[in-house]
């Protein structure tokens, strides 16, 4: 598996940034929510107090007007006097068509009373008393006077809100509108609409103060919380950065990292400790794998050398068997010729028995034929001795081949044990990588490849073992056939030797026939019997020569099968060597 460096992350993708953002979020959101709720609650309460103040003042004014009306009813003053006194108390005395606002009544810095009739005429007003403002509109198009009179008469009193310019402090001041609130009530006996109005801004100083306090508190909490959050994020992130750096080195194949200096007693400290144990176990495992790979490589080299020697021995055996087959074929031809000669000799002896007149000539011919037969017998004996020597040498080579096969079986057993140990080590590596989680994923893949190589090595070793067993079976069969062939060759040599002795007797008899023609009849009968015996021996010899040729062909087939099997073993050995080299390269990627 190729090693790759870990990507570099931006600050916003780091755990320090995430912890800082989470802490600030948990700090800012509750403060903002609580501040907003507090501000809205104080604003609502302030608005409620404004409305209550206006309503109470208007109710008080209505009670004041009612008291003056009672005085009118009692006759202590006229209605005009009572109404003027009421206007004076609510606003102030009329001077030049204007009334000075009564500062003893708290309606805000710009608030005041005014009185209307049902048609919108101002009966009392600080500036425009006597004007009809029924059709007056605010900047947003609201007929606010009509709304005040309507709510006062129909609802028994009510509030009206509209936008209205603030009074100018200086002539150069720009026109600025603010929300104005008016509460009006209707006093039916006089036909008055008593109203009091004020700007909301006159009562909002407390709200602004609360808002400013909330903003300052939020800013202070954010600053202090940011400092503590930054320190906390640094405390958590610093050991994680150290573990990340070591993980990057391991991912690049460097297992020489030193012990971390993390002294945290929390989960992060335990994580760093377990990470160090994983690194040590990984280093030990890679070392063991490297040692096992070196062992497998050495065993594979020795196995290849042994297989090469066995292949050469098998080629020598095949060559020897081909030579034996050629010699056996030549022997069969010679035996056939000897049989023909014996048939001719038997015919001559028969002619000697039939006619005594030609006994001398027949005896001379028989002597010549006997000499030729004796030479053929000697040649057959020499060839059979050579065949016996070749068979003996072949038996020795096959025995050596059997010993070599046993050595290969022992080497294959060692390779099988090494493959099993490698598979066990790969399994332990996979377990350690699984315990490590994401950090051990890269090595988990390497462990899986190691396990696969070990399984393939075990399978190849099993195939080699099966081939060796088959070769040993063939070798055992070849040994038995060679022993049987050796016995048959010995029998053939003995038979040919007996034939040579018989031919010697025939030659002596023939000479006696020449010297003692009188004994021709008895000698002819003896020669006829000897000729039949020799013919039978030659038939047996021809049969044994055919069997020897068949045995040589069988051994040649076994040898070819053995050569093919050894080629498969050599191929498997090369495959094992290649796997070991791949495993060694994978292990050398790690720096111990």
N, C-alpha and C positions, 0 to 999 in steps of 0.2 A: 504494500500500500504506500503510495507516495506521500511523503511528509510535506506539509504546507504550513507556513507561518500563520498565526492567528491574526485576524483583521484588527486594525486599530479603530477604536470607537471614538466618536465625538463625545464632548463633555455631557451633552444632553442624553446620551445613551448609557451613561455610567450610573452605577448604583448610588454614587454620592449625590449626583444631581436628582435622582428619583427620590432618595430619602429627604433631601433638602426641600424638594417641591412638595412632597407629602406632608412634611412637618409644617411648612408655611401654609399649605392649604388648610390643614387642621387648625392652624392658629388664626389665619385671616378670616376664613369663612365664619366660624362661630362669633368672632368679634364683630364682623360686619353685620351678621344677622342680628346679634344682640343690640348693636348700636342702632341699626335701622328700626328695629322694633321699639327700642327706647325712645328714639327720636319721634317716631310716628305716634307713640303713646303720649309723649309730652306735648306734641303738636295738637293731638286731638283734645287732650285735657286743657291746653291753653285756649283752643277755639271754643271749647265748652264754657270755659270761664268768661271769655269775651261775650258770648251770647248771654250767659247768665247775668253778667254785669249790665249789659244793655237792657235786657228784659226787666231786671229789678229796678233800674233807674226810670224806665218808662212807666212801670207799674207805680213807682213812687210818685212820679209826676201826675199820673192819673188820679191817685189818691189825693194829691195836693189840690188838683182841680176840683175834685169832688168835695173837698172840705170848703173850698171857696164857694162852690155851688150851694152847699148847705147854709153858708152865711147869707147868700142871696135869698134863699128860701126863708131864712129867719128874719130877713129885712134889715140886717145890720149894714149891708152895702148893696149897691146896684150890681147888675150883671156886668156892665161895662167896667166898673171898678174892680170887680172880682177878676174879670178876664185880664185886665192890665196888670194887676198884682201877680197873677199867675205867670204871665209872660215875663214880668220882671224877675220873679224868683227863678224861673227856668233859664232865662238868658241874661237879662239885665235891662236897665231902663232904656227907653227909646230916645236916641239923640241923633238928630239930623237924618232920620230914616234908617238908622242902624242901631243895633244892640250889641253891647259888649258881652262876650261869652263869660258865663259865671265859672270862674276857676275853682270854686269850691266843690263843684260836681266833677267827679273823675270819669271822663269819657275818652281818655286818651289825649295826646297832645294836640290833635286836630279834630276832636269830636265835639258835638254840640247838639242841643235840642232844637227842634223847629215844629211849628204847628201849621196844619193845613185844614182847609175845609174839604167838603166832599168833591168839589170841582177842581181841586188842585191849586187853589189860591193860597199863597203863603200868608198866614195870619201872624206868624211870629218867625223871624229869621235874622241871623246876625247881619246880613248884608243886603238881601233883596226882598225885604218884607213888603207885601202887597202885590208882588208879581204872581202871575199864573204860570205854573210850570207843568201843567197837565201833559203836554206833548214833549216834555224833555226826554232826550235819549242819551244813553251812554255811547261810548265809542264802538261798542259791539252791537248797537241797534236796540238795546233794551229800553222799554218805556218804564223806567224804574219807579216814577212817581205813581203811575197807575197801578203798578204791582204793590207798592207800599199801601195805597189806599184800599185796594182790593183785599189784601190779606188782613188789614186792620178791621174792615167792616164785615167781611164774610167769614173769616176764620177766628175772630176774636183776638187777633194779634199774630204777627209772623215776621220772619226775617227775609230780607231782600239783599242779594249780593250783586254787585256790578262794578265795572272798572271806571275809575274817575281820577282826573289829574290831581296830584298833590299840590297844596298851596306853595307858591314860590317864596323862598326866603329873600331872594334878590331878583331884580328884573332880568338879569342876565342868565338866570338858571334856566336850563332846558325843561320842557314839559315832560313830566314823568307820571305815568298812571300806575295806580295800585288798586288792590281790591278793597272796596268799601262795603261795610255791613250796616244795615239800617233795620231797626225794629220799630214797628208802629202799632198803636192800639187806638181804638175808636171810642170817643166819649160822646154818647148819643145825645145827651141832654143839651149839650152846647153845639153839637155837630162838628166837633173837633177830631182831627186825626193827629194824635200826639206821637211824634217820632223822635228817635235819637240815632244819630249816625256817627261812625268812626272808621278810620282806616285800620285794616288788619295789621299793617306794619307797625302801628303804634303799640301793639301788644306782643310783637314777635321778637323782641330783644332777648327774652328768656330762651326762646327756641333757638335762636342763633348761638347763644352762649352754650346751650347743651350740645348743639351740633359741633361747635368748635372743640368742646371738651372731648366728644366722641372721636373726632378726627385725630386730635393729639394723642389720645389714649391708644387708638389703633396704630398710629405711626410708631409710638414708643414700644408697643407690644411686638410689632413687626421687626423693629431693629433688634430688640433683645432676643426675640425668638429666632431671628435669622442667625445671630451669633451662636446661640446654643444649638440650633439645628445644624449649622455648619460644623461645629465641633463634634456633634454626635455622628454626622455623616462621615466625617473624616475618621473617627474612631472605628466605625464599621467598615469603611471602604478600604482603609490602608492594608489590613491583613488580607483582604480579598484580592487586592492588587498584587501582593506578594505571591499568593497561591496561584493567581492567573499567570504571572511571569514564569513560575516553576512549571506550570502545566504547559505553557508554550514551549519551553525547552524540552520537556519530555515528548511533546508532539513532534518536535523536530529530530527526535532520536537521541537527545543528550540526557543521559541518566547520571551525570556527574554532579548534579545540583547538591549543594550543601544543605544542612538542616536549616529550616526557617527559624527566625527569631521572634515568632509570634508568641506572646505570653498571655493571650486572652484566655479566660476561664469559661467562656461561653461556648455556644455551638460552633462559632467560627474557629475558636482555638482547637476544639475537638476535630473539626474538619481538617485543619492544617496538620494535626497529629496523624490522623488516618491517611491523609495524602502522603505524608512522609513514609508511613509503613507501606503504602501501595508502591511508592517509588523503589524502596529497598527490595520488596518482594519481586518487583518487575526486573530490577537489576540482577537479582539472584537467578531468576528464571531464564533470562537471556544468557547468562553465563552457563547455566546447565545445558541449554539448547546448543550453544556453541561447542561445548565439550562433546555432546552426543553426536553432533554433526561431524566433528573431526573423527570420532571413532567410526562412524558409518562410512566416511570417505576412505579411511584406511582399510577397513574390512572389504569394501567394494573393490579397491585396487588389488588386494590379495586374491579375491574371488576371480577377478578378470584374468589375473596371471595364471591361476590354476586352470581355468577354463581353456585358456590358450594352450597350455601344455597338454591337456586332455584332447583337444582338437588335433594337435600334431600327432599324438599317439594313435588316435582313431584313423588318421590318414595313413600312418604306417601300417596299421592293421589291415586297412582296405587294400593297400598295395600288396601285402603278403598274401592275403586271401586270393587276390587276382592271380598271383604267381602260382599258388596251390592249384587253382582251377585250371591253369594252363598245363601244369605238370600232370594233373589227373587226366586231362584230355589226351595228352601224349601217351600216358600209360594205357589208356583204353584202346588207343590205336595199336600200340605194340601188342597188347593182349590179343586183339583181333587178328593181328598178323601171326602170332604164335599159334592161335587156334587153327588158322588156315594151314600153317605148316604141319601141325599135328595131324590134321585130316589127310594131307598128302602122304605123311609118313604111314598112317594107318592103311591107306590104299596100297602103298608099296609092300607093307608086311603081308597084306592079303594076297597080293600077287605072288609073293615068295611062297606062301602056303599053297597056292593053286598050282604053281609050276616050279618044279625043282630045277628044270633045265636052265632057267634064267636066274638061278639063285645067286650066282656070283655077281652078275651085273646088278641085280637088285640089291645085294649086300653092299656093293660099292656105293650105289646111289643112296642107300639107307645110311651108310657111314657119313657121306657128305651132308645129308639132311640132318643127321643127328648132331654133327658139329655146328651146323647153322642154328639148330634149336638150342644147343647149349649156349651159344653166344647170345641168343635172344633172352634166354633165361637169366644169364648174368646181367644183361642190360636191364631187365625188369627188376632184378634184385637191387641193382644200384639205384634205379629210379624210386623204388619203394623205400629204400633207406633215406634217400633225399626227402621224399614226402613225409616220412616219419620225423625227420629233423625239423622240417618246416612246421609240421603240426605241433611239435613240442615247443618251438619258439613262439608260435601263435598262442598257445596256452599260457605261456609266461606273460606275453603282452596283455592278454585278456585279464589275467590276474592283477597286473599292474593297473589296468583300467578300472577294475573293481575297487582297488584301494583308493585310487583318485576319486572315484564317485563317492566313496564313504567320507573322504575329506571334504568334498563339496557339500555333502549333507550336513556335516558339522558346522561349516561356515554359514550355510543357510539358516541353521538353527540360531546361531549368534545374531544374524541380521534380523531374524524374527523377534528375538528378545529385545534388541535395540529399538525396533519399530514399535513394540508394545510400550517400552519405557518412554519413547518420544511421544506416543499417543497420550500416555498418562500425564506427561508434563504439559502437553497442549491443552488437555482438559483442565488441569489446575490453572493454567494461564487464562483460559476462558472464564473460569469461576472468579478469579481475581479481577479480571476486566469487567465482569458483570457487577461485582460489588462496587467498583469505582464509578459506575454510571456513565455519564457522557464523557468524562475525562479519559476513561479507559476504552472508549469505543474503537479508537484506532488500533490499539493493541489486540482487541478482541478479534479483529479481522485477521491480523497476523497469526494469532493462536489458531484460528479456524483453518488457515492455509497450512500451518504446521501439522494440525491433526489430519488434514486431508493427505498431506505428503506421507505421514506415518502410516495411514491406512493403505495408501498405494504401495508403500514399501512392504508392508505386511502381506498384501495380496501378491505382489511380485515374488516375495520370498516363498509363499505357499505354492505358487506355480512352479518355481524352481525346484522345490522339494518334491512335488509330484513328478516332474520330469526326471529328477535323479532316481526316484523309486522305479519309474518305468525303465530307465537305463540299467539300473542294477538288476531288474528282472531279466532284461534281454541279455545282460552279461552272464547271469547265472545259467540261462538257457544255452548260451554260446559255449560256456565252459563244459556243460554236460555233452553237447554235440561234439566238441573237440576231443573229450575223453573217449567218447564212443568211436569217433573217427580214428583216433590213435590205436585203439584196440583192433579195429578192422584192418588198419594198415599193418599192424604186427602180424595179424593172421595171414594177410596177403603175402608178407615177406616170408613167413614160415612155409606157406603153400608154394611160393615160387622157389624157395630153397629145396623143398622136396622134389619139385619138378626138375631142378638142376641135377639132383642126385639121380633121378630116374633117367634123365638124358645121358648121364655118365654110364649108367648101366647099359642103356641101349647101345651107346658107342662101343663099349666093351663086347657086348653080345654080337654086334655087327662084325667086329674084328674076328671074333671066334667063328662067326659064320664063314668068313673068308678063309680062315685056316682050317675050319672043320665043316666042310660042306655037307658031310654026312649027318651032322646034327642040325641041319637046316630046318627040318620040320619042327623039332622041339623048340629051337630058338625062335622060329616064326610065331609059334603059339605064345611063347613068353613075351615077345615083342608086341604081339597084338593086345595081350592083356595090359602090358605097360602103357601102350598107346591109348587105350581106352581110359586108363587111370589119369594119364596126363591130360587128355581131352576134357575129362570131368573137372580136373583141377583148374584148367584154363577157363572153363565156363564159370566156375566159382570166382575166379580172379576177375573175369570180365564184369560179373555182377557186382563184386565189391568195388571195382573201379567206378562203375556207374553211381553206386551209393556215395562214394567219396566225392564225386563231382556234384551230386545233388546237395550234399552237406556243405560243400564249399559255396554253392550258390546261396544256400540259406544263411550261412554266416555273412556272406557279402551283403544280403538284404538287411540283416540286423545291423551291420556296420553302417550302412547308409542311413537307417533310422536313427542310430546313435549320433551320427554327424549332424543330422537335422535337429535333433533334440539339443545338442550342445550349442548349435547356432542360436536356438531360442533362449537357452540359458545365458549365452553371452550377450544377447540383445537385452534380456531382463537386467543383467548386471550393469550394462551401460545406462539403462533407464534409472536404476537405483542410484548410480553415480551422479546422473544429471539432477535427480531430485535432491540429493544431498548437497550439491553445489548451489541449487536455488535456495534451499533452507539456510545454507551458510551465508549466502549473500544477504538474505533477509535479516539474519541475526547480526551481521556486521554493520547494518544500518544504525544500530544503537551504539552510542558512545558510552562506555562503562567507566 
